[in-house]
Amino acid sequence: QLQLVESGGGLVQPGGSLRLSCLVSGFPLDPYAIGWFRQAPGKEREDILCISSTGGSTVYADSVKGRFTISRDSAKNTVYLQLNNLKPEDTGVYYCASEDSRWCVGEYDYWGQGTQVTVSL
C-alpha cells in the first residue's frame, strides 16, 4: 500500500525558512499528484500547493504565494515544500497526501502523519 511520511518540521523564528519532505513508499512517485496541506488548531484544513506527475504546480492558498514552493525528486520518491519568509500565522501541522491520479483534481486518498511547524519568537 502507498505510504507517505513527512519530515523537516520544527521551531523557527519569523522570517526564517524550512524545507519539508514527503517520502512516498510502496509505489513509484511519478504516477501520482501530491498535495501539501496544513491545519492550525481550531481551524479547517487548508490546501496549500499541489504538484502533478509532470511537475506542474497549482497554488491554492493566496497567503503563501511567493513564499512557498513545491517540487519533486522522482529518483528519491520525495516531494518537497520549501517554506520561506515564515510568519507566525504559518504555524500548524503540515500534511502531504497523494491522489490516485497524475493530476491535481482534489481527491486525496493517502495521507501522511503530519509534521509540526511552529513560527515563534
MMTF fields as JSON, N, C-alpha, C and O atoms, coordinates in Angstrom:
{
  "mmtfVersion": "1.0.0",
  "mmtfProducer": "UNKNOWN",
  "numBonds": 483,
  "numAtoms": 484,
  "numGroups": 121,
  "numChains": 1,
  "numModels": 1,
  "chainsPerModel": [1],
  "groupsPerChain": [121],
  "chainIdList": ["A"],
  "bondAtomList": [4, 2, 8, 6, 12, 10, 16, 14, 20, 18, 24, 22, 28, 26, 32, 30, 36, 34, 40, 38, 44, 42, 48, 46, 52, 50, 56, 54, 60, 58, 64, 62, 68, 66, 72, 70, 76, 74, 80, 78, 84, 82, 88, 86, 92, 90, 96, 94, 100, 98, 104, 102, 108, 106, 112, 110, 116, 114, 120, 118, 124, 122, 128, 126, 132, 130, 136, 134, 140, 138, 144, 142, 148, 146, 152, 150, 156, 154, 160, 158, 164, 162, 168, 166, 172, 170, 176, 174, 180, 178, 184, 182, 188, 186, 192, 190, 196, 194, 200, 198, 204, 202, 208, 206, 212, 210, 216, 214, 220, 218, 224, 222, 228, 226, 232, 230, 236, 234, 240, 238, 244, 242, 248, 246, 252, 250, 256, 254, 260, 258, 264, 262, 268, 266, 272, 270, 276, 274, 280, 278, 284, 282, 288, 286, 292, 290, 296, 294, 300, 298, 304, 302, 308, 306, 312, 310, 316, 314, 320, 318, 324, 322, 328, 326, 332, 330, 336, 334, 340, 338, 344, 342, 348, 346, 352, 350, 356, 354, 360, 358, 364, 362, 368, 366, 372, 370, 376, 374, 380, 378, 384, 382, 388, 386, 392, 390, 396, 394, 400, 398, 404, 402, 408, 406, 412, 410, 416, 414, 420, 418, 424, 422, 428, 426, 432, 430, 436, 434, 440, 438, 444, 442, 448, 446, 452, 450, 456, 454, 460, 458, 464, 462, 468, 466, 472, 470, 476, 474, 480, 478],
  "bondOrderList": [1, 1, 1, 1, 1, 1, 1, 1, 1, 1, 1, 1, 1, 1, 1, 1, 1, 1, 1, 1, 1, 1, 1, 1, 1, 1, 1, 1, 1, 1, 1, 1, 1, 1, 1, 1, 1, 1, 1, 1, 1, 1, 1, 1, 1, 1, 1, 1, 1, 1, 1, 1, 1, 1, 1, 1, 1, 1, 1, 1, 1, 1, 1, 1, 1, 1, 1, 1, 1, 1, 1, 1, 1, 1, 1, 1, 1, 1, 1, 1, 1, 1, 1, 1, 1, 1, 1, 1, 1, 1, 1, 1, 1, 1, 1, 1, 1, 1, 1, 1, 1, 1, 1, 1, 1, 1, 1, 1, 1, 1, 1, 1, 1, 1, 1, 1, 1, 1, 1, 1],
  "groupList": [{"groupName": "GLN", "atomNameList": ["N", "CA", "C", "O"], "elementList": ["N", "C", "C", "O"], "formalChargeList": [0, 0, 0, 0], "bondAtomList": [1, 0, 2, 1, 3, 2], "bondOrderList": [1, 1, 2], "singleLetterCode": "Q", "chemCompType": "L-PEPTIDE LINKING"}, {"groupName": "LEU", "atomNameList": ["N", "CA", "C", "O"], "elementList": ["N", "C", "C", "O"], "formalChargeList": [0, 0, 0, 0], "bondAtomList": [1, 0, 2, 1, 3, 2], "bondOrderList": [1, 1, 2], "singleLetterCode": "L", "chemCompType": "L-PEPTIDE LINKING"}, {"groupName": "VAL", "atomNameList": ["N", "CA", "C", "O"], "elementList": ["N", "C", "C", "O"], "formalChargeList": [0, 0, 0, 0], "bondAtomList": [1, 0, 2, 1, 3, 2], "bondOrderList": [1, 1, 2], "singleLetterCode": "V", "chemCompType": "L-PEPTIDE LINKING"}, {"groupName": "GLU", "atomNameList": ["N", "CA", "C", "O"], "elementList": ["N", "C", "C", "O"], "formalChargeList": [0, 0, 0, 0], "bondAtomList": [1, 0, 2, 1, 3, 2], "bondOrderList": [1, 1, 2], "singleLetterCode": "E", "chemCompType": "L-PEPTIDE LINKING"}, {"groupName": "SER", "atomNameList": ["N", "CA", "C", "O"], "elementList": ["N", "C", "C", "O"], "formalChargeList": [0, 0, 0, 0], "bondAtomList": [1, 0, 2, 1, 3, 2], "bondOrderList": [1, 1, 2], "singleLetterCode": "S", "chemCompType": "L-PEPTIDE LINKING"}, {"groupName": "GLY", "atomNameList": ["N", "CA", "C", "O"], "elementList": ["N", "C", "C", "O"], "formalChargeList": [0, 0, 0, 0], "bondAtomList": [1, 0, 2, 1, 3, 2], "bondOrderList": [1, 1, 2], "singleLetterCode": "G", "chemCompType": "PEPTIDE LINKING"}, {"groupName": "PRO", "atomNameList": ["N", "CA", "C", "O"], "elementList": ["N", "C", "C", "O"], "formalChargeList": [0, 0, 0, 0], "bondAtomList": [1, 0, 2, 1, 3, 2], "bondOrderList": [1, 1, 2], "singleLetterCode": "P", "chemCompType": "L-PEPTIDE LINKING"}, {"groupName": "ARG", "atomNameList": ["N", "CA", "C", "O"], "elementList": ["N", "C", "C", "O"], "formalChargeList": [0, 0, 0, 0], "bondAtomList": [1, 0, 2, 1, 3, 2], "bondOrderList": [1, 1, 2], "singleLetterCode": "R", "chemCompType": "L-PEPTIDE LINKING"}, {"groupName": "CYS", "atomNameList": ["N", "CA", "C", "O"], "elementList": ["N", "C", "C", "O"], "formalChargeList": [0, 0, 0, 0], "bondAtomList": [1, 0, 2, 1, 3, 2], "bondOrderList": [1, 1, 2], "singleLetterCode": "C", "chemCompType": "L-PEPTIDE LINKING"}, {"groupName": "PHE", "atomNameList": ["N", "CA", "C", "O"], "elementList": ["N", "C", "C", "O"], "formalChargeList": [0, 0, 0, 0], "bondAtomList": [1, 0, 2, 1, 3, 2], "bondOrderList": [1, 1, 2], "singleLetterCode": "F", "chemCompType": "L-PEPTIDE LINKING"}, {"groupName": "ASP", "atomNameList": ["N", "CA", "C", "O"], "elementList": ["N", "C", "C", "O"], "formalChargeList": [0, 0, 0, 0], "bondAtomList": [1, 0, 2, 1, 3, 2], "bondOrderList": [1, 1, 2], "singleLetterCode": "D", "chemCompType": "L-PEPTIDE LINKING"}, {"groupName": "TYR", "atomNameList": ["N", "CA", "C", "O"], "elementList": ["N", "C", "C", "O"], "formalChargeList": [0, 0, 0, 0], "bondAtomList": [1, 0, 2, 1, 3, 2], "bondOrderList": [1, 1, 2], "singleLetterCode": "Y", "chemCompType": "L-PEPTIDE LINKING"}, {"groupName": "ALA", "atomNameList": ["N", "CA", "C", "O"], "elementList": ["N", "C", "C", "O"], "formalChargeList": [0, 0, 0, 0], "bondAtomList": [1, 0, 2, 1, 3, 2], "bondOrderList": [1, 1, 2], "singleLetterCode": "A", "chemCompType": "L-PEPTIDE LINKING"}, {"groupName": "ILE", "atomNameList": ["N", "CA", "C", "O"], "elementList": ["N", "C", "C", "O"], "formalChargeList": [0, 0, 0, 0], "bondAtomList": [1, 0, 2, 1, 3, 2], "bondOrderList": [1, 1, 2], "singleLetterCode": "I", "chemCompType": "L-PEPTIDE LINKING"}, {"groupName": "TRP", "atomNameList": ["N", "CA", "C", "O"], "elementList": ["N", "C", "C", "O"], "formalChargeList": [0, 0, 0, 0], "bondAtomList": [1, 0, 2, 1, 3, 2], "bondOrderList": [1, 1, 2], "singleLetterCode": "W", "chemCompType": "L-PEPTIDE LINKING"}, {"groupName": "LYS", "atomNameList": ["N", "CA", "C", "O"], "elementList": ["N", "C", "C", "O"], "formalChargeList": [0, 0, 0, 0], "bondAtomList": [1, 0, 2, 1, 3, 2], "bondOrderList": [1, 1, 2], "singleLetterCode": "K", "chemCompType": "L-PEPTIDE LINKING"}, {"groupName": "THR", "atomNameList": ["N", "CA", "C", "O"], "elementList": ["N", "C", "C", "O"], "formalChargeList": [0, 0, 0, 0], "bondAtomList": [1, 0, 2, 1, 3, 2], "bondOrderList": [1, 1, 2], "singleLetterCode": "T", "chemCompType": "L-PEPTIDE LINKING"}, {"groupName": "ASN", "atomNameList": ["N", "CA", "C", "O"], "elementList": ["N", "C", "C", "O"], "formalChargeList": [0, 0, 0, 0], "bondAtomList": [1, 0, 2, 1, 3, 2], "bondOrderList": [1, 1, 2], "singleLetterCode": "N", "chemCompType": "L-PEPTIDE LINKING"}],
  "groupTypeList": [0, 1, 0, 1, 2, 3, 4, 5, 5, 5, 1, 2, 0, 6, 5, 5, 4, 1, 7, 1, 4, 8, 1, 2, 4, 5, 9, 6, 1, 10, 6, 11, 12, 13, 5, 14, 9, 7, 0, 12, 6, 5, 15, 3, 7, 3, 10, 13, 1, 8, 13, 4, 4, 16, 5, 5, 4, 16, 2, 11, 12, 10, 4, 2, 15, 5, 7, 9, 16, 13, 4, 7, 10, 4, 12, 15, 17, 16, 2, 11, 1, 0, 1, 17, 17, 1, 15, 6, 3, 10, 16, 5, 2, 11, 11, 8, 12, 4, 3, 10, 4, 7, 14, 8, 2, 5, 3, 11, 10, 11, 14, 5, 0, 5, 16, 0, 2, 16, 2, 4, 1],
  "groupIdList": [1, 2, 3, 4, 5, 6, 7, 8, 9, 10, 11, 12, 13, 14, 15, 16, 17, 18, 19, 20, 21, 22, 23, 24, 25, 26, 27, 28, 29, 30, 31, 32, 33, 34, 35, 36, 37, 38, 39, 40, 41, 42, 43, 44, 45, 46, 47, 48, 49, 50, 51, 52, 53, 54, 55, 56, 57, 58, 59, 60, 61, 62, 63, 64, 65, 66, 67, 68, 69, 70, 71, 72, 73, 74, 75, 76, 77, 78, 79, 80, 81, 82, 83, 84, 85, 86, 87, 88, 89, 90, 91, 92, 93, 94, 95, 96, 97, 98, 99, 100, 101, 102, 103, 104, 105, 106, 107, 108, 109, 110, 111, 112, 113, 114, 115, 116, 117, 118, 119, 120, 121],
  "secStructList": [7, 7, 3, 3, 3, 3, 3, 7, 7, 3, 3, 3, 7, 6, 6, 7, 7, 3, 3, 3, 3, 3, 3, 3, 3, 1, 1, 7, 1, 6, 6, 1, 7, 3, 3, 3, 3, 3, 3, 7, 6, 6, 1, 7, 7, 3, 3, 3, 3, 3, 3, 7, 6, 6, 1, 7, 3, 3, 3, 7, 7, 4, 4, 4, 6, 6, 6, 3, 3, 3, 3, 3, 3, 4, 4, 4, 6, 3, 3, 3, 3, 3, 3, 7, 1, 7, 7, 4, 4, 4, 7, 3, 3, 3, 3, 3, 3, 3, 7, 1, 1, 1, 1, 7, 7, 1, 7, 7, 7, 3, 3, 7, 7, 7, 3, 3, 3, 3, 3, 7, 7],
  "xCoordList": [0.833, 0.0, 0.885, 2.051, 0.301, 1.018, 1.166, 0.201, 2.377, 2.648, 3.382, 4.225, 3.056, 3.692, 4.152, 3.404, 5.374, 5.946, 6.54, 7.438, 6.032, 6.537, 7.672, 7.709, 8.589, 9.659, 10.132, 9.771, 10.936, 11.532, 10.912, 11.414, 9.832, 9.212, 10.031, 10.993, 9.635, 10.333, 9.967, 8.996, 10.755, 10.567, 11.487, 12.689, 10.916, 11.683, 11.179, 9.997, 12.065, 11.689, 11.043, 11.298, 10.211, 9.633, 10.715, 11.768, 10.433, 11.395, 12.317, 13.05, 12.297, 13.143, 12.573, 11.516, 13.293, 12.932, 13.018, 13.784, 12.226, 12.269, 12.025, 11.378, 12.541, 12.198, 11.589, 12.251, 10.326, 9.627, 9.766, 9.809, 9.835, 9.956, 8.779, 8.289, 8.339, 7.3, 7.855, 7.948, 8.223, 8.768, 7.636, 6.858, 7.547, 6.491, 7.084, 8.119, 6.435, 6.889, 5.714, 4.552, 6.038, 5.019, 4.774, 4.534, 4.835, 4.675, 5.597, 5.985, 5.952, 6.758, 6.031, 4.803, 6.781, 6.201, 5.579, 4.536, 6.192, 5.832, 4.365, 3.849, 3.657, 2.265, 1.286, 0.148, 1.676, 0.704, 0.939, 2.075, -0.157, -0.117, -0.046, -0.709, 0.759, 0.961, 0.616, 1.042, -0.154, -0.513, 0.038, 0.267, 0.248, 0.613, -0.544, -1.198, -0.784, -1.878, -1.384, -0.332, -2.135, -1.803, -3.073, -4.125, -2.95, -4.08, -3.59, -2.753, -4.121, -3.845, -4.905, -6.018, -4.578, -5.564, -6.844, -6.797, -7.982, -9.262, -9.662, -10.693, -8.879, -9.181, -9.329, -8.875, -9.971, -10.13, -8.803, -7.924, -8.677, -7.508, -7.473, -8.494, -6.302, -6.127, -5.281, -4.189, -5.784, -4.996, -3.949, -4.266, -2.702, -1.621, -1.163, -1.351, -0.565, 0.001, -0.165, -0.27, -0.186, -0.222, 0.735, 0.909, 1.352, 2.238, 1.788, 1.549, 1.677, 1.244, 2.419, 3.562, 2.13, 3.185, 4.151, 5.279, 3.733, 4.595, 5.413, 6.258, 5.178, 5.919, 5.24, 5.77, 4.092, 3.362, 2.722, 2.224, 2.731, 2.212, 0.94, 0.717, 0.113, -1.117, -1.111, -0.897, -1.343, -1.378, -2.82, -3.656, -3.112, -4.456, -4.588, -5.663, -3.518, -3.565, -2.876, -1.668, -3.652, -3.082, -2.037, -1.103, -2.183, -1.292, 0.145, 1.052, 0.37, 1.715, 2.339, 3.483, 1.624, 2.156, 3.428, 3.468, 4.458, 5.728, 6.61, 7.763, 6.106, 6.889, 7.129, 8.195, 6.153, 6.26, 6.419, 5.838, 7.211, 7.446, 7.376, 7.95, 6.679, 6.588, 7.443, 7.511, 8.093, 8.92, 8.941, 8.508, 9.451, 9.52, 10.823, 11.346, 11.335, 12.532, 12.136, 12.069, 11.876, 11.379, 12.386, 11.994, 13.672, 14.701, 14.693, 15.071, 14.267, 14.215, 12.806, 12.604, 11.829, 10.426, 10.004, 9.33, 10.402, 10.188, 9.623, 10.053, 8.657, 8.127, 8.519, 8.427, 8.95, 9.418, 8.479, 7.829, 8.425, 7.753, 8.749, 9.092, 9.208, 10.133, 9.337, 8.524, 9.57, 8.883, 9.864, 10.854, 9.593, 10.442, 9.665, 8.439, 10.403, 9.802, 8.613, 7.514, 8.844, 7.761, 7.199, 7.919, 5.898, 5.164, 4.505, 4.269, 4.201, 3.527, 2.241, 1.914, 1.505, 0.269, 0.472, -0.499, 1.719, 2.021, 2.102, 2.236, 2.023, 2.116, 0.99, -0.165, 1.327, 0.333, 0.979, 2.2, 0.148, 0.599, 0.506, -0.546, 1.591, 1.668, 1.605, 2.341, 0.725, 0.492, 0.761, 0.56, 1.216, 1.207, 0.235, -0.036, -0.284, -1.262, -1.145, -0.684, -1.569, -1.459, -2.829, -3.704, -2.997, -4.171, -3.876, -2.718, -4.919, -4.781, -4.951, -5.791, -4.144, -4.241, -2.92, -2.162, -2.644, -1.488, -1.703, -0.747, -2.954, -3.315, -3.883, -4.378, -3.812, -4.312, -5.81, -6.238, -6.589, -8.035, -8.77, -9.993, -8.062, -8.67, -9.213, -9.911, -8.919, -9.355, -8.127, -7.472, -7.827, -6.617, -6.977, -7.77, -6.403, -6.758, -5.769, -6.144, -4.514, -3.486, -2.833, -2.481, -2.674, -2.166, -1.014, -0.965, -0.084, 0.967, 0.49, -0.653, 1.383, 1.026, 1.134, 0.626, 1.778, 1.942, 3.243, 3.815, 3.704, 4.874, 4.57, 4.003, 4.949, 4.606, 5.571, 6.789, 5.019, 5.787, 5.321, 4.137, 6.242, 5.929, 6.802, 8.029, 6.166, 6.87, 6.627, 5.51, 7.662, 7.507, 8.84, 9.905, 8.758, 9.942, 10.326, 11.307],
  "yCoordList": [-1.174, 0.0, 1.247, 1.21, 2.327, 3.582, 4.2, 4.266, 4.651, 5.306, 6.615, 6.715, 7.619, 8.915, 9.33, 9.196, 9.83, 10.246, 11.635, 11.847, 12.584, 13.948, 14.101, 13.412, 15.006, 15.335, 16.755, 17.344, 17.296, 18.604, 19.73, 20.853, 19.467, 20.5, 20.826, 20.131, 21.893, 22.304, 23.712, 24.281, 24.27, 25.629, 26.572, 26.329, 27.646, 28.62, 30.018, 30.2, 30.998, 32.378, 33.012, 32.579, 34.031, 34.729, 35.197, 35.687, 35.036, 35.361, 34.227, 34.329, 33.147, 32.009, 31.093, 31.359, 30.005, 29.066, 27.636, 27.323, 26.778, 25.344, 24.644, 25.196, 23.431, 22.588, 21.293, 20.505, 21.09, 19.878, 18.826, 19.148, 17.571, 16.465, 15.514, 15.299, 14.954, 13.929, 12.728, 12.733, 11.702, 10.484, 9.52, 9.169, 9.095, 8.196, 6.806, 6.655, 5.802, 4.427, 3.53, 3.903, 2.348, 1.391, 1.379, 0.325, 2.548, 2.701, 3.806, 4.674, 3.789, 4.896, 6.225, 6.274, 7.294, 8.619, 9.169, 9.821, 8.919, 9.61, 9.543, 10.54, 8.419, 8.379, 9.237, 9.393, 9.802, 10.425, 11.907, 12.367, 12.65, 14.036, 14.072, 13.283, 14.99, 15.106, 16.523, 17.499, 16.623, 17.915, 18.115, 17.155, 19.371, 19.767, 20.54, 21.346, 20.281, 20.875, 21.285, 20.829, 22.136, 22.484, 22.73, 23.05, 22.571, 22.79, 23.398, 22.823, 24.553, 25.202, 24.787, 24.432, 24.827, 24.461, 25.282, 26.51, 24.602, 25.271, 25.748, 26.405, 25.439, 25.883, 24.695, 23.589, 24.948, 23.92, 23.644, 24.504, 22.424, 22.104, 22.98, 23.186, 23.487, 24.405, 23.76, 23.258, 23.776, 23.331, 24.386, 25.574, 23.965, 24.912, 24.855, 25.807, 23.737, 23.554, 22.112, 21.212, 21.901, 20.563, 20.508, 21.494, 19.354, 19.155, 17.915, 16.864, 18.045, 16.937, 16.017, 16.319, 14.898, 13.959, 14.542, 14.064, 15.566, 16.215, 17.353, 17.924, 17.693, 18.749, 20.09, 21.025, 20.223, 21.466, 21.657, 20.701, 22.877, 23.16, 23.987, 24.751, 23.813, 24.569, 25.201, 24.513, 26.501, 27.234, 27.383, 27.893, 26.937, 27.042, 28.151, 28.731, 28.451, 29.416, 30.713, 30.735, 31.798, 33.091, 33.554, 34.27, 33.154, 33.612, 33.118, 33.668, 32.093, 31.536, 31.862, 31.483, 32.55, 32.883, 33.712, 34.696, 33.301, 33.99, 33.586, 34.011, 32.772, 32.348, 30.839, 30.395, 30.05, 28.587, 28.037, 28.561, 26.977, 26.337, 24.827, 24.27, 24.165, 22.714, 22.165, 22.754, 21.033, 20.393, 18.898, 18.435, 18.144, 16.697, 16.165, 16.682, 15.123, 14.423, 12.968, 12.212, 12.58, 11.238, 10.161, 9.083, 10.438, 9.462, 9.116, 8.007, 10.048, 9.835, 9.571, 9.429, 9.502, 9.317, 10.335, 9.992, 11.583, 12.612, 13.88, 14.31, 14.466, 15.78, 16.745, 16.407, 17.935, 18.925, 20.118, 20.463, 20.735, 22.018, 22.978, 22.84, 23.945, 24.955, 26.107, 26.725, 26.392, 27.452, 28.591, 28.42, 29.745, 30.917, 32.053, 32.114, 32.957, 34.136, 33.753, 34.285, 32.838, 32.303, 33.343, 34.194, 33.251, 34.141, 33.332, 32.136, 33.962, 33.223, 32.546, 31.467, 33.149, 32.552, 31.318, 30.652, 31.005, 29.769, 28.565, 27.434, 28.788, 27.71, 26.7, 27.079, 25.424, 24.375, 23.042, 22.934, 22.039, 20.718, 20.637, 20.912, 20.264, 20.191, 18.739, 17.892, 18.462, 17.122, 17.064, 18.045, 15.912, 15.638, 14.504, 13.677, 14.473, 13.47, 13.177, 14.01, 11.985, 11.522, 11.228, 10.677, 11.601, 11.211, 9.972, 9.687, 9.236, 8.157, 8.732, 8.28, 9.731, 10.454, 11.14, 11.441, 11.387, 12.177, 13.661, 14.435, 14.05, 15.463, 15.889, 15.063, 17.173, 17.754, 18.008, 19.106, 16.982, 17.053, 17.184, 17.321, 17.146, 17.427, 16.252, 16.447, 15.034, 13.842, 13.078, 12.383, 13.217, 12.635, 11.43, 11.54, 10.29, 9.029, 8.59, 7.854, 9.028, 8.595, 9.814, 10.772, 9.763, 10.889, 10.479, 9.351, 11.4, 11.2, 11.554, 11.968, 11.384, 11.619, 13.084, 13.474, 13.89, 15.301, 15.622, 14.779, 16.851, 17.353, 18.766, 19.578, 19.05, 20.314, 21.408, 21.233, 22.536, 23.746, 24.824, 25.16, 25.365, 26.424, 27.631, 27.541, 28.761, 30.001, 30.941, 31.42, 31.201, 31.97, 32.564, 32.04, 33.675, 34.261, 33.514, 33.87],
  "zCoordList": [0.0, 0.0, 0.0, 0.391, -0.443, -0.529, 0.86, 1.622, 1.184, 2.452, 2.218, 1.326, 3.026, 2.941, 4.33, 5.298, 4.433, 5.701, 5.544, 4.729, 6.333, 6.318, 7.326, 8.345, 7.03, 7.951, 7.664, 6.645, 8.562, 8.362, 9.147, 9.107, 9.862, 10.664, 11.897, 12.225, 12.574, 13.777, 14.167, 13.669, 15.064, 15.561, 14.803, 14.696, 14.28, 13.521, 13.851, 14.145, 13.804, 14.067, 12.839, 11.716, 13.038, 11.891, 10.919, 11.326, 9.631, 8.598, 8.22, 7.236, 8.979, 8.712, 7.648, 7.076, 7.392, 6.338, 6.834, 7.745, 6.226, 6.445, 5.119, 4.229, 4.988, 3.863, 4.384, 5.06, 4.062, 4.448, 3.354, 2.167, 3.77, 2.836, 3.003, 4.112, 1.898, 1.89, 1.151, -0.076, 1.896, 1.317, 1.016, 1.903, -0.223, -0.672, -0.87, -1.521, -0.315, -0.462, -0.817, -0.654, -1.302, -1.704, -3.2, -3.788, -3.814, -5.241, -5.73, -4.948, -7.003, -7.537, -7.415, -7.488, -7.232, -7.055, -8.327, -8.271, -9.458, -10.693, -11.098, -11.602, -10.905, -11.384, -10.614, -11.056, -9.478, -8.588, -8.408, -8.293, -8.387, -7.944, -6.418, -5.745, -5.873, -4.439, -3.998, -4.615, -2.934, -2.386, -0.991, -0.256, -0.634, 0.72, 1.341, 0.679, 2.619, 3.36, 4.736, 5.185, 5.397, 6.768, 7.563, 7.009, 8.883, 9.763, 11.075, 11.771, 11.391, 12.663, 13.676, 13.29, 14.971, 15.989, 15.873, 15.794, 15.865, 15.79, 14.412, 14.268, 13.396, 12.044, 11.103, 11.395, 9.972, 8.955, 8.263, 8.202, 7.742, 6.951, 5.703, 5.047, 5.389, 4.276, 3.187, 3.453, 1.976, 0.835, 0.509, 0.443, 0.304, 0.057, -1.397, -2.155, -1.776, -3.097, -3.525, -2.692, -4.826, -5.384, -6.56, -7.276, -6.757, -7.894, -8.653, -8.059, -9.96, -10.793, -11.094, -10.748, -11.738, -12.105, -13.12, -13.239, -13.854, -14.831, -14.242, -14.932, -12.977, -12.32, -12.285, -11.684, -12.903, -12.829, -11.466, -10.87, -10.974, -9.638, -9.703, -10.642, -8.681, -8.517, -7.143, -6.145, -7.077, -5.819, -5.375, -6.121, -4.156, -3.614, -2.577, -2.429, -1.864, -0.771, -1.17, -1.407, -1.244, -1.601, -0.594, -0.956, 0.656, 1.703, 1.548, 2.173, 0.729, 0.585, -0.759, -1.009, -1.624, -2.941, -2.806, -2.068, -3.526, -3.476, -2.321, -2.259, -1.394, -0.231, -0.192, 0.235, -0.63, -0.579, -1.991, -2.941, -2.117, -3.4, -3.243, -2.308, -4.151, -4.15, -5.285, -6.363, -5.034, -6.042, -5.781, -4.726, -6.755, -6.579, -7.153, -8.141, -6.513, -6.95, -7.13, -6.161, -8.361, -8.629, -8.24, -7.795, -8.402, -8.072, -6.593, -6.216, -5.75, -4.306, -3.796, -2.59, -4.696, -4.313, -3.259, -2.288, -3.456, -2.454, -3.078, -4.148, -2.391, -2.726, -1.615, -0.435, -1.987, -1.032, -0.986, -1.973, 0.179, 0.338, 0.976, 2.15, 0.2, 0.688, 1.278, 0.591, 2.545, 3.264, 3.506, 4.217, 2.919, 3.085, 3.716, 3.63, 4.352, 4.98, 5.846, 5.688, 6.746, 7.564, 8.519, 9.042, 8.731, 9.611, 10.718, 10.546, 11.855, 12.93, 12.481, 12.977, 11.559, 11.1, 10.226, 9.868, 9.878, 9.161, 10.091, 9.623, 11.388, 12.364, 12.168, 11.969, 12.224, 12.106, 11.798, 11.686, 11.664, 11.254, 9.74, 9.163, 9.104, 7.654, 7.209, 7.713, 6.266, 5.76, 4.263, 3.547, 3.801, 2.377, 2.099, 2.969, 0.887, 0.509, -0.978, -1.758, -1.353, -2.726, -3.314, -2.646, -4.56, -5.323, -6.155, -6.462, -6.519, -7.483, -8.878, -9.656, -9.178, -10.432, -10.713, -9.79, -11.968, -12.36, -12.102, -12.052, -11.94, -11.932, -10.597, -9.83, -10.322, -9.086, -9.227, -9.583, -8.944, -9.115, -7.797, -7.794, -6.672, -5.382, -4.613, -3.618, -5.033, -4.311, -3.836, -4.613, -2.549, -1.968, -1.118, -0.183, -1.435, -0.792, 0.283, 1.196, 0.192, 1.122, 1.748, 1.059, 3.082, 3.85, 4.739, 5.228, 4.948, 5.919, 7.315, 7.51, 8.287, 9.69, 10.09, 11.141, 9.282, 9.56, 10.264, 10.955, 10.083, 10.783, 11.274, 10.542, 12.509, 13.147, 12.735, 12.793, 12.318, 12.04, 13.004, 13.039, 13.782, 14.729, 14.434, 14.46, 14.153, 13.856, 15.024, 15.222, 15.79, 17.022, 17.434, 17.106, 18.165, 18.775, 20.036, 20.69]
}
